[in-house]
Amino acid sequence: MSGAPVIEMRDISKSFPAVKALSGVSFSCRRGEVHALCGENGAGKSTLIKILSGVYRPDEGEVLIEGQPQQFRHPLAALEAGISVIYQEFSLLRERTVAQNLFLGREPRRHGLIDARAMDAETRRVLGLFGIRHGITPDTLVADLDVASQQMVEIAKALSLNAKVIVMDEPTAALNEAECEVLFALVERLRASGTAVIYITHRMREVTRLADRVTVIKDGTVAASFDHMPTPDAIVRAMVGRDIAAYYPEPAAAADIGETVLSVSNGGNSALHNIDLQLRAGEIVGFAGLQGAGRSALAMALFGANPLTTGSISLHGQEVRFGSPRDAIRAGIGLLPGDRKGEALVLMQSVRDNAMLSARSFAALLGRRDANRFTDLKGMDALLDSMKVRAPSYEQEMRFLSGGNQQKALVARWLALKPKVLIFIEPTRGIDVDAKASIYHLMRELARAGTAIMMVSSDLPEILGASDRIVVMREGRIAGTFDRTATEAELMLAATGQAQGVAA
C-alpha cells in the first residue's frame, strides 16, 4: 500500500480532569487501506476517534484530510469532510424506518417535498451491498430488527454518505459467523473501491484477516505500529504489556463433571422444537448457531422469559415449570444477557447497588436467607472483591466501568443467590482481550465450584476455546453436539444443515 494518507493525525494529545487520555499519538490511513486500531478498553482508542470525528478537539496536535489541516468544531463538520464513524453503541432512531434513518437530515427532495421514491431506491441500492438480508427493507421499522440487523443498518448508513474514511468500532460484536463473513466481504469491497477503513476490534483473527497495518494504543500512547501483519501474540503483548498465559483455561476433566443439574425433554414453544438437553455440574456447554437458530430462544425459555409450552424441564431430577423469570430465579437459574447496558444494568446507579439488585429483591420478597448476607455492604463488597471488579470505589456509577468489570459485577449479582445454573449470552461482547481471558477463567472457576454453565456465543473461537461440550442449533432444533476438539468448519456445517454432530 502506497500513497499519501487520506487522514493523518499528528502528535495528538488530550486531557480530561485528572486524566491524560492521549499523549503524542500519531496515526494515519491511506486510500484503499484497512488500518486496525487495537488496544484495551480505556487505552485511548475512543478518544482518538472522537477527535477525528469532531466530538472532541485536541489539546495539542493536528488532523489533516488529504494533506489539509482541519479543525472540526462539530461532528457535522467531520462528516462533511468525509469522515463517517460506526460506533459500537447504535445511533439509530428505533421508531423510524431504515430509509428514514439512512437519510436523516439529508432527505432527497423534489419540488420542496421529501422524495420518498428516490429515498427508497437509494436505500435499496445501499442495502444491495449486503445482498439485502431477509427482513431488512427500506420501510422496515428499526425497532422490529434484531441487533445484528441494526448493525447492518448502521454500516449501510455510513456507506450512503460516500465517506472517504469509514471508522468501524467493533463492527462484528453483534454478528454471528455468517453475518461476519458478509461484513468481511464488504470491507474487502471498500478497500478495492479506494475507501480508507479504520477497523477497531479486540478479535485477533479479524485483525490478521483484514488489516494492512496495525497500530496498538496503550495508556494513551502508541505502544506499537506494524507496517506488516504481526502475529496475534505480538499484538496482544503490545496491548497488555505482557503475555497472557493460558488465554483459555484448562477444560474440565471427566472427574470434574458431576451429575445432571438441569435437563430438558422434548421441549418446545413457538421458536423451539424437540429439545433434549442436559446441563451438568462443573461443565461449560457452549451453544453455537446462526442468528435466529434458537440459541437465545432456548436460554430465555430456561430462564422463564418465553416458557416452554411442550415437554418438560427437570432440576436435579425433579420436574419444574417456569412461568416467569421469577420462577426460574427462585429455582436457581441466573442469566446474563448479551446487551448488558440495555437489559441488565442501571448505569446511573453505583456498582454496589447494581450488584445488590437481585439479592435485595429476593431477600425481601421471597425470604431467601442465603441472600441476606449480600444485602449488607460488607458482604457485597467482599463478593465484588472476590470477582476482582476494578473500580476506584463501589460507589462509582456503573456507567464508568469497562465492559469486563461490568460483566464481573453482574456475575456477583447472581452469585449472591447461589445459582445452580448460570446462563451467559455473548459473555465477552465489547470486552477487551485481557478482560476476555479474565471472564473465561471466572466461568471456569464457577464451573469448578459446581455451577452448570450455559454459554451462548456467536464467536466460534470462543465457543471452541471455553467450552467443554458444544451444542449447535439450527431452526430451533439441536443440529448436533460436539466436544471441544471440533473445528470451526464442522460447527458451521452443522449450523447450516450440511452435517450432523455426534453425541459428546
C-alpha positions as CSV (number, residue, x, y, z in Angstrom):
1,M,0.0,0.0,0.0
2,S,1.5,3.3,-1.0
3,G,0.4,6.9,-1.5
4,A,-0.3,9.9,0.8
5,P,-2.6,9.4,3.7
6,V,-6.3,10.3,3.3
7,I,-6.3,11.2,7.0
8,E,-3.4,11.9,9.3
9,M,-3.3,12.7,13.0
10,R,-0.1,14.1,14.2
11,D,1.1,14.2,17.8
12,I,-2.4,14.3,19.3
13,S,-2.7,14.9,23.0
14,K,-5.9,15.2,25.0
15,S,-6.5,15.6,28.8
16,F,-9.6,15.5,30.9
17,P,-9.8,16.4,34.6
18,A,-7.2,14.2,36.4
19,V,-6.7,12.0,33.3
20,K,-4.2,12.2,30.4
21,A,-6.2,10.3,27.7
22,L,-3.8,10.8,24.8
23,S,-0.1,11.8,24.7
24,G,1.6,12.5,21.4
25,V,-0.3,9.9,19.3
26,S,0.2,9.8,15.6
27,F,-2.0,7.8,13.2
28,S,-2.8,7.7,9.5
29,C,-4.8,5.8,7.0
30,R,-4.3,5.6,3.2
31,R,-6.8,5.2,0.4
32,G,-7.7,1.6,-0.1
33,E,-6.2,0.6,3.2
34,V,-7.6,-1.2,6.3
35,H,-5.7,0.1,9.3
36,A,-6.5,-1.8,12.5
37,L,-6.6,0.2,15.7
38,C,-6.1,-2.1,18.8
39,G,-5.9,-1.6,22.5
40,E,-7.6,-2.5,25.8
41,N,-10.7,-0.7,26.9
42,G,-9.5,2.7,28.3
43,A,-6.4,2.7,26.2
44,G,-7.4,5.9,24.3
45,K,-8.9,4.5,21.1
46,S,-12.3,6.1,21.6
47,T,-10.8,9.5,22.5
48,L,-8.7,9.4,19.3
49,I,-11.7,8.6,17.1
50,K,-13.8,11.2,18.8
51,I,-11.1,13.8,17.9
52,L,-11.1,12.5,14.3
53,S,-14.9,12.8,14.1
54,G,-15.2,16.2,15.7
55,V,-16.7,15.2,19.0
56,Y,-13.6,16.4,20.9
57,R,-10.9,19.0,20.0
58,P,-7.3,18.0,20.7
59,D,-5.3,20.0,23.2
60,E,-2.2,19.5,21.0
61,G,-1.5,18.2,17.5
62,E,-3.4,18.4,14.3
63,V,-5.7,16.5,12.0
64,L,-5.1,16.5,8.2
65,I,-7.5,15.4,5.5
66,E,-5.7,14.7,2.2
67,G,-2.9,16.9,3.4
68,Q,-5.0,19.9,4.5
69,P,-5.2,20.8,8.2
70,Q,-8.7,20.6,9.7
71,Q,-10.3,22.0,12.8
72,F,-13.6,20.2,13.4
73,R,-15.8,22.3,15.7
74,H,-18.7,19.9,15.4
75,P,-19.2,16.3,14.3
76,L,-21.2,17.5,11.2
77,A,-18.0,19.3,10.0
78,A,-16.1,16.0,10.1
79,L,-19.0,14.2,8.3
80,E,-18.9,16.9,5.6
81,A,-15.2,16.4,5.3
82,G,-15.8,12.7,4.6
83,I,-15.3,11.0,8.0
84,S,-18.0,8.5,8.9
85,V,-17.9,6.6,12.2
86,I,-19.9,3.5,13.0
87,Y,-19.9,3.4,16.8
88,Q,-20.4,0.2,18.8
89,E,-23.4,1.9,20.5
90,F,-26.0,2.3,17.8
91,S,-27.3,5.8,16.9
92,L,-30.4,4.7,15.1
93,L,-33.9,6.1,15.8
94,R,-35.9,3.0,16.7
95,E,-39.3,4.3,15.7
96,R,-38.3,5.4,12.2
97,T,-37.8,3.2,9.1
98,V,-34.5,2.0,7.7
99,A,-34.7,4.6,4.9
100,Q,-35.5,7.4,7.3
101,N,-32.5,6.5,9.4
102,L,-30.2,6.3,6.4
103,F,-31.1,9.8,5.1
104,L,-32.0,11.5,8.4
105,G,-31.4,15.3,7.9
106,R,-30.4,14.9,4.3
107,E,-33.6,13.5,2.7
108,P,-33.7,13.8,-1.1
109,R,-36.3,16.4,-2.2
110,R,-38.4,17.1,-5.2
111,H,-40.4,20.3,-5.6
112,G,-39.6,21.1,-1.9
113,L,-41.0,17.8,-0.6
114,I,-39.2,14.7,0.5
115,D,-38.8,12.4,-2.5
116,A,-39.9,9.1,-0.8
117,R,-39.4,7.2,-4.1
118,A,-35.8,8.4,-4.5
119,M,-35.0,7.6,-0.9
120,D,-36.5,4.1,-1.2
121,A,-34.5,3.4,-4.4
122,E,-31.2,4.7,-2.9
123,T,-31.8,2.7,0.3
124,R,-32.3,-0.5,-1.7
125,R,-29.1,0.2,-3.6
126,V,-27.1,0.6,-0.4
127,L,-28.7,-2.5,1.2
128,G,-27.8,-4.3,-2.0
129,L,-24.2,-4.1,-0.9
130,F,-25.1,-6.7,1.7
131,G,-27.2,-8.8,-0.7
132,I,-30.3,-7.3,1.0
133,R,-30.7,-9.5,4.1
134,H,-34.2,-11.0,4.6
135,G,-36.3,-8.8,6.8
136,I,-34.5,-5.5,6.0
137,T,-36.4,-3.3,3.6
138,P,-36.5,0.5,3.3
139,D,-39.8,0.7,5.1
140,T,-38.9,-1.7,8.0
141,L,-39.0,-0.1,11.4
142,V,-35.6,-0.3,13.2
143,A,-37.5,-1.3,16.4
144,D,-38.5,-4.5,14.5
145,L,-34.9,-5.5,13.7
146,D,-32.7,-7.7,15.8
147,V,-29.3,-6.4,17.0
148,A,-27.4,-7.9,14.1
149,S,-29.7,-6.3,11.5
150,Q,-29.4,-3.0,13.3
151,Q,-25.6,-3.3,13.0
152,M,-26.0,-3.8,9.2
153,V,-28.2,-0.7,9.0
154,E,-25.6,1.4,10.8
155,I,-23.0,0.2,8.3
156,A,-25.4,0.9,5.4
157,K,-25.9,4.4,6.8
158,A,-22.2,5.1,6.6
159,L,-21.9,3.8,3.1
160,S,-24.8,6.0,2.0
161,L,-22.6,9.0,2.9
162,N,-19.9,8.1,0.3
163,A,-17.3,8.7,3.0
164,K,-13.6,9.0,2.3
165,V,-12.8,7.3,5.6
166,I,-15.1,4.8,7.5
167,V,-14.3,4.0,11.1
168,M,-15.8,0.7,12.3
169,D,-15.8,0.3,16.1
170,E,-16.2,-3.4,17.0
171,P,-18.5,-4.0,14.0
172,T,-18.9,-7.7,14.5
173,A,-19.8,-7.6,18.2
174,A,-23.4,-8.3,17.4
175,L,-23.0,-10.5,14.4
176,N,-22.8,-14.3,14.0
177,E,-20.4,-16.2,11.9
178,A,-22.3,-16.0,8.6
179,E,-23.0,-12.3,9.1
180,C,-19.4,-11.6,9.9
181,E,-18.5,-13.1,6.5
182,V,-20.9,-10.7,4.8
183,L,-19.2,-7.8,6.7
184,F,-15.7,-9.0,5.8
185,A,-16.6,-9.2,2.1
186,L,-18.0,-5.6,2.4
187,V,-14.7,-4.4,4.0
188,E,-12.8,-6.0,1.1
189,R,-15.1,-4.2,-1.4
190,L,-14.5,-0.9,0.4
191,R,-10.7,-1.5,0.2
192,A,-11.0,-2.2,-3.5
193,S,-13.0,0.9,-4.1
194,G,-10.3,3.1,-2.5
195,T,-12.1,3.8,0.8
196,A,-9.9,4.2,3.8
197,V,-11.1,1.9,6.7
198,I,-10.1,2.3,10.3
199,Y,-11.1,-1.0,11.9
200,I,-11.3,-1.2,15.7
201,T,-11.6,-4.7,17.2
202,H,-10.5,-7.0,20.1
203,R,-10.7,-10.1,17.9
204,M,-7.3,-11.0,16.6
205,R,-8.5,-13.2,13.8
206,E,-10.3,-10.2,12.3
207,V,-7.1,-8.2,12.5
208,T,-5.0,-10.8,10.8
209,R,-7.6,-11.4,8.2
210,L,-8.4,-7.8,7.2
211,A,-5.7,-5.4,8.2
212,D,-2.9,-4.0,6.1
213,R,-1.4,-2.2,9.0
214,V,-1.9,-2.4,12.8
215,T,-1.4,0.3,15.5
216,V,-1.7,-0.5,19.1
217,I,-2.5,2.1,21.7
218,K,-1.8,1.6,25.4
219,D,-2.2,4.1,28.2
220,G,-2.8,6.9,25.8
221,T,0.3,6.4,23.7
222,V,1.3,4.3,20.6
223,A,2.7,1.1,22.1
224,A,3.5,-0.5,18.7
225,S,2.9,0.2,15.0
226,F,3.2,-2.7,12.5
227,D,3.5,-2.0,8.7
228,H,3.3,-5.7,8.0
229,M,1.0,-8.2,9.7
230,P,2.4,-9.3,13.1
231,T,1.4,-12.5,14.9
232,P,-1.6,-12.3,17.2
233,D,0.7,-12.9,20.1
234,A,2.8,-9.8,19.2
235,I,-0.4,-7.6,19.1
236,V,-1.7,-9.0,22.4
237,R,1.7,-8.4,24.1
238,A,1.7,-4.8,22.9
239,M,-1.9,-4.3,24.1
240,V,-1.5,-5.7,27.6
241,G,2.2,-5.2,28.2
242,R,2.7,-8.9,28.9
243,D,1.9,-12.4,27.6
244,I,-1.5,-13.7,28.6
245,A,-0.7,-17.2,29.9
246,A,-3.4,-19.7,29.2
247,Y,-5.8,-17.4,27.4
248,Y,-8.5,-20.1,27.7
249,P,-8.4,-22.1,31.0
250,E,-7.9,-25.8,31.0
251,P,-11.1,-27.8,30.2
252,A,-12.9,-29.8,32.8
253,A,-11.5,-33.3,33.4
254,A,-14.0,-36.1,33.3
255,A,-13.8,-36.3,37.1
256,D,-14.7,-32.6,37.4
257,I,-18.1,-33.1,35.7
258,G,-20.8,-34.0,38.1
259,E,-24.5,-35.0,38.0
260,T,-27.0,-33.5,35.7
261,V,-28.4,-30.3,37.2
262,L,-30.9,-29.3,34.5
263,S,-32.5,-31.4,31.8
264,V,-35.0,-30.7,29.1
265,S,-37.1,-33.5,27.5
266,N,-38.8,-32.9,24.2
267,G,-39.1,-29.2,24.9
268,G,-40.7,-26.8,22.6
269,N,-42.5,-23.5,22.1
270,S,-43.1,-21.2,19.1
271,A,-39.4,-20.9,18.5
272,L,-38.1,-24.3,19.7
273,H,-38.8,-27.9,18.7
274,N,-38.0,-31.3,20.3
275,I,-35.2,-30.0,22.6
276,D,-33.5,-32.8,24.6
277,L,-30.7,-31.3,26.7
278,Q,-28.6,-31.9,29.8
279,L,-26.5,-29.3,31.7
280,R,-24.2,-30.9,34.3
281,A,-22.4,-29.5,37.3
282,G,-18.9,-28.5,36.6
283,E,-19.4,-28.2,32.9
284,I,-19.4,-25.3,30.4
285,V,-21.7,-26.0,27.5
286,G,-21.3,-23.7,24.5
287,F,-24.2,-23.0,22.2
288,A,-23.4,-22.1,18.6
289,G,-25.5,-21.4,15.5
290,L,-26.6,-18.8,13.0
291,Q,-28.7,-15.8,14.0
292,G,-32.2,-16.9,14.8
293,A,-31.2,-20.6,15.1
294,G,-32.8,-20.8,18.6
295,R,-29.8,-20.4,20.9
296,S,-31.1,-17.2,22.7
297,A,-34.7,-18.5,22.5
298,L,-33.6,-21.6,24.4
299,A,-31.7,-19.5,27.0
300,M,-34.8,-17.4,27.5
301,A,-37.1,-20.4,27.8
302,L,-34.9,-21.9,30.5
303,F,-35.0,-18.5,32.3
304,G,-38.8,-18.4,32.1
305,A,-39.0,-15.4,29.8
306,N,-40.6,-17.3,27.0
307,P,-41.5,-20.6,28.7
308,L,-41.6,-24.0,27.0
309,T,-45.2,-25.0,26.1
310,T,-44.4,-28.7,25.4
311,G,-42.1,-31.2,27.1
312,S,-40.6,-30.8,30.5
313,I,-37.7,-29.3,32.5
314,S,-36.2,-31.0,35.5
315,L,-33.8,-29.7,38.1
316,H,-31.8,-32.4,40.0
317,G,-34.4,-34.9,38.7
318,Q,-37.4,-33.0,39.9
319,E,-39.8,-31.7,37.2
320,V,-40.2,-27.9,37.4
321,R,-42.2,-25.3,35.4
322,F,-41.1,-21.8,34.9
323,G,-43.9,-19.4,34.1
324,S,-41.7,-16.3,34.5
325,P,-38.1,-15.3,35.2
326,R,-39.0,-15.0,38.9
327,D,-39.9,-18.8,38.9
328,A,-36.5,-19.6,37.3
329,I,-34.6,-17.4,39.6
330,R,-36.3,-18.9,42.6
331,A,-35.3,-22.3,41.4
332,G,-31.7,-21.3,41.0
333,I,-31.3,-20.2,37.3
334,G,-29.4,-17.0,36.6
335,L,-28.9,-15.2,33.2
336,L,-26.5,-12.6,32.0
337,P,-28.0,-11.0,28.8
338,G,-25.9,-10.1,25.7
339,D,-27.0,-6.5,26.0
340,R,-25.6,-5.6,29.4
341,K,-26.4,-1.9,29.2
342,G,-29.9,-2.3,27.8
343,E,-31.2,-5.3,29.7
344,A,-29.2,-5.7,33.0
345,L,-27.5,-2.6,34.3
346,V,-28.8,0.6,35.9
347,L,-26.0,2.7,34.6
348,M,-26.6,5.8,36.7
349,Q,-26.6,3.7,39.9
350,S,-23.5,2.6,41.8
351,V,-21.5,-0.6,41.2
352,R,-22.6,-1.8,44.6
353,D,-26.3,-1.1,44.1
354,N,-26.3,-2.8,40.7
355,A,-24.7,-5.9,42.2
356,M,-27.2,-6.0,45.1
357,L,-30.4,-5.7,43.0
358,S,-31.3,-9.4,42.9
359,A,-30.2,-10.1,46.5
360,R,-32.2,-7.2,47.9
361,S,-35.3,-8.2,45.8
362,F,-35.3,-11.9,46.7
363,A,-34.3,-11.5,50.3
364,A,-37.2,-9.1,50.8
365,L,-39.9,-10.8,48.6
366,L,-39.0,-14.4,49.0
367,G,-37.3,-14.6,52.3
368,R,-34.1,-16.0,50.8
369,R,-31.9,-16.2,53.9
370,D,-28.8,-17.2,51.9
371,A,-29.1,-13.8,50.1
372,N,-29.4,-11.8,53.3
373,R,-25.7,-11.6,53.9
374,F,-25.2,-9.9,50.5
375,T,-27.8,-7.1,51.2
376,D,-25.3,-5.6,53.7
377,L,-22.4,-3.5,52.3
378,K,-19.6,-5.6,53.7
379,G,-21.0,-8.9,52.3
380,M,-21.4,-7.5,48.8
381,D,-18.1,-5.6,48.8
382,A,-16.3,-8.9,49.7
383,L,-18.1,-10.6,46.8
384,L,-17.1,-7.9,44.4
385,D,-13.5,-8.1,45.7
386,S,-13.5,-11.8,45.0
387,M,-14.7,-11.1,41.4
388,K,-11.7,-8.7,41.1
389,V,-14.0,-5.9,39.9
390,R,-11.7,-2.9,39.2
391,A,-13.3,0.4,40.3
392,P,-12.0,3.4,42.3
393,S,-14.9,2.8,44.6
394,Y,-18.0,0.6,44.6
395,E,-19.9,3.9,45.0
396,Q,-18.9,4.8,41.4
397,E,-21.7,4.8,38.9
398,M,-21.7,1.6,36.8
399,R,-21.5,3.6,33.5
400,F,-17.9,4.5,34.2
401,L,-16.7,0.8,34.4
402,S,-15.2,-1.1,31.4
403,G,-17.3,-3.8,29.8
404,G,-15.3,-6.5,31.6
405,N,-15.8,-5.1,35.0
406,Q,-19.5,-4.5,34.3
407,Q,-19.8,-8.2,33.4
408,K,-18.0,-9.2,36.6
409,A,-20.3,-7.1,38.7
410,L,-23.3,-8.9,37.0
411,V,-21.8,-12.3,37.9
412,A,-21.5,-11.1,41.5
413,R,-25.2,-10.2,41.4
414,W,-26.1,-13.7,40.6
415,L,-23.6,-15.4,42.9
416,A,-25.4,-13.6,45.8
417,L,-28.3,-16.0,45.0
418,K,-26.1,-19.1,44.7
419,P,-27.3,-20.2,41.3
420,K,-27.4,-23.9,40.2
421,V,-27.3,-22.9,36.5
422,L,-25.8,-19.7,35.1
423,I,-26.6,-18.7,31.6
424,F,-24.2,-16.3,29.7
425,I,-25.4,-14.8,26.4
426,E,-22.4,-13.3,24.4
427,P,-20.3,-13.1,27.6
428,T,-17.4,-11.1,26.1
429,R,-19.2,-8.8,23.7
430,G,-17.5,-5.4,23.8
431,I,-14.8,-6.6,26.2
432,D,-11.0,-6.3,25.5
433,V,-8.5,-9.1,25.2
434,D,-7.2,-9.1,28.8
435,A,-10.7,-8.9,30.2
436,K,-11.9,-11.7,28.0
437,A,-9.3,-14.0,29.5
438,S,-10.5,-12.9,32.9
439,I,-14.1,-13.8,32.1
440,Y,-13.2,-17.2,30.7
441,H,-11.2,-18.0,33.9
442,L,-14.1,-16.8,36.1
443,M,-16.5,-19.0,34.2
444,R,-14.2,-21.9,34.7
445,E,-13.9,-21.2,38.4
446,L,-17.7,-21.1,38.7
447,A,-17.9,-24.4,37.0
448,R,-15.3,-26.0,39.2
449,A,-17.4,-24.8,42.2
450,G,-20.3,-26.9,40.9
451,T,-22.3,-24.5,38.8
452,A,-23.6,-25.7,35.4
453,I,-22.7,-23.1,32.8
454,M,-24.6,-22.4,29.6
455,M,-22.7,-20.1,27.2
456,V,-24.4,-18.7,24.1
457,S,-21.9,-17.1,21.7
458,S,-21.5,-16.0,18.1
459,D,-17.7,-16.2,18.4
460,L,-16.7,-19.7,17.3
461,P,-13.1,-19.4,18.6
462,E,-14.7,-18.5,22.0
463,I,-17.1,-21.5,21.7
464,L,-14.2,-23.9,20.9
465,G,-11.8,-22.4,23.5
466,A,-14.0,-22.0,26.5
467,S,-16.5,-24.9,26.2
468,D,-16.3,-28.5,27.5
469,R,-19.2,-29.5,25.2
470,I,-20.7,-27.7,22.2
471,V,-24.3,-27.8,21.1
472,V,-25.1,-26.4,17.6
473,M,-28.6,-25.2,16.9
474,R,-30.4,-24.7,13.6
475,E,-34.0,-23.6,13.0
476,G,-35.0,-24.1,16.6
477,R,-33.6,-27.6,16.9
478,I,-30.4,-29.1,18.2
479,A,-28.4,-29.9,15.0
480,G,-25.5,-31.6,16.7
481,T,-23.4,-32.0,19.8
482,F,-19.6,-31.9,19.7
483,D,-16.6,-32.0,22.1
484,R,-14.0,-29.2,22.1
485,T,-11.8,-31.0,19.6
486,A,-14.3,-30.0,16.8
487,T,-13.3,-27.5,14.2
488,E,-15.0,-24.2,13.1
489,A,-15.8,-25.8,9.8
490,E,-17.6,-28.7,11.5
491,L,-19.7,-26.4,13.6
492,M,-20.6,-24.3,10.6
493,L,-21.6,-27.3,8.6
494,A,-23.9,-28.4,11.3
495,A,-25.3,-24.8,11.7
496,T,-26.1,-24.6,8.0
497,G,-27.6,-28.1,7.8
498,Q,-24.8,-29.7,5.8
499,A,-23.6,-32.1,8.5
500,Q,-24.8,-33.6,11.8
501,G,-22.8,-33.6,15.0
502,V,-22.4,-36.7,17.2
503,A,-23.2,-37.0,20.9
504,A,-20.4,-35.9,23.1
